[in-house]
Amino acid sequence: MMTPDIQEDRKHMGVTYGKLVIIGAGKVGDAVLNSAMRMNLLDDIVVVNRNRDKALGAVLDASHTTAFEYSTNASVRVGSYDDCRDAHIIVITAGPSIVPGGSQDRNTLLEANVPIIDGIFEKITHFTRDAIIIMISNPLDVLTYVMAKKYHYPVGKIFGTGTLLDTARFNRMLGDLCGVDAKNVTGFVLGEHGQTSFIPWNTVNIVGVPIDEMEKKFGLMQAPDKAKLLHDTKVIGPSIVQLKGYTSAGVANAACRLIGAIVRNEHSVVPISTVMTGQYGIDDVAMSLPCVIGKDGIEQTIELTLDEEGKKDLETCHTHLRELCAEAEKILNI
């Protein structure tokens, strides 16, 4: 861990590339910490949690892995919101999550999580408006939008993991169906990280083979069942919660995929929840669209050409998210 004098020096520095602050040391925060360590993404990781002892336990557990040959000697420590001052990336995982036996609709967390995340943003923005903020807490589309709006946070520097994990799940399902590596599938789940997410089927392909030709090209017994694929993509997360008690590994790796794209300045195209600024004529919600990600955050948002079905799905998603955002705005009085 860093000595107090080094920590004090950091207070007077600008943004440090390679410094990550994780807010929340629950199951997801702990998974993000360990994934970031395992993937050797950064050299300075700070964990902030209301219960400092819990954060310390997570930090001690993770820091011991730096002794292994496969792990870089990163600094891992417990910190405070002051550490956001020179952070390059801040990941927010705080607040309650859906649990087994309860509602599996992430939007039921809105009333509880809006005030929690509001308090976190008040502290963050006291120290920085330069850090890239990745939202994991749910309902992440709503939280991303209302926090960007209330705190006037730069749109390109605040986004949620959104449908990145949903897309990975869909690509794996379609890849398995066709007997190919999921990484050869090009297909995005867009919109809400939730029940109104949709797949623009006219853009889905495997190495250029459109979905309507996959039955013939890959020797399938029948054409891919689009409705089933979308349904299974939507329910797998809640199903994991019912089986395991929570989800952590998938979303942590999704967050680290974004962190890696940022610190390596990859200019990767990934579906993430971004505040809409006129795309498809929408500017009053956040939802997932393909975005180009580099060292400064979102460099470009890509509007895919949607067919009539996709346009209807987008409209349904927008209407639903606008209602939820309006509810959150009332809570925040904005």
Sequence and secondary structure as in RCSB ss.txt:
>XXXX:A:sequence
MMTPDIQEDRKHMGVTYGKLVIIGAGKVGDAVLNSAMRMNLLDDIVVVNRNRDKALGAVLDASHTTAFEYSTNAS
VRVGSYDDCRDAHIIVITAGPSIVPGGSQDRNTLLEANVPIIDGIFEKITHFTRDAIIIMISNPLDVLTYVMAKK
YHYPVGKIFGTGTLLDTARFNRMLGDLCGVDAKNVTGFVLGEHGQTSFIPWNTVNIVGVPIDEMEKKFGLMQAPD
KAKLLHDTKVIGPSIVQLKGYTSAGVANAACRLIGAIVRNEHSVVPISTVMTGQYGIDDVAMSLPCVIGKDGIEQ
TIELTLDEEGKKDLETCHTHLRELCAEAEKILNI
>XXXX:A:secstr
   HHHHHHHTTS   TTEEEEE  SHHHHHHHHHHHHTT  SEEEEE SSHHHHHHHHHHHHGGGGSTTS   E
EEE  GGGGGG SEEEE  S    TTS   GGGGHHHHHHHHHHHHHHHHHH SSSEEEE SSSHHHHHHHHHHH
HT  GGGEEE TTHHHHHHHHHHHHHHHTS GGGEE   BB SSTT B  GGG EETTEEGGGHHHHTT SS   
HHHHHHHHHHHHHHHHHHHSS  HHHHHHHHHHHHHHHTT  EEEEEEEE SSGGG  S EEEEEEEEETTEEEE
E      HHHHHHHHHHHHHHHHHHHHHHHHHT 
